[in-house]
Amino acid sequence: MKEFVGYCAACEAEIHCRDGFLDGIIADDKTLFCFQCGKNK
């Protein structure tokens, strides 16, 4: 199952939840990032 969660705060890529796992990173300030942008933070 794939469910849309939101957009990356840096590059605006779509972020989804796949089978209960988030395809991104939530920062300490609750900002949502994709894995690529999250590695750079």
N, C-alpha and C positions, 0 to 999 in steps of 0.2 A: 504494500500500500504506500502511495506517495501523496503527501499533503503539503501544500504551499504554506510556508511560515512567514516569509517576509523577504526583504531585500537587504543586501550587504550595504553597510553604511559607507564603505569606501568606494566600491566599484559598481554598486547597484545590481549585482547579479542576483538572480532568484535563488532563494534558499528553501529547501524542502526538508520535511521529516519523512524518512523512509523506514517503514516497519518499526517505528518507535525510536529511531536514532536520528539526531539532528545532523544535517549535512553542513555544519558551520560551527562557529564559536560564539559564545555569549561572553562579552567582556565584563569586568567588574562593575562597570557603570550601566549594565544591561543593554549595551549596544551589540547589535548582531553583525557578525562578519562571516564571509565565506572562509574556507580553510586557507586559501592562497593569501588573502589579505590579513587573516588572523596570524599567520606565521610572521608577517612583516611588522606586526605591532609589538 
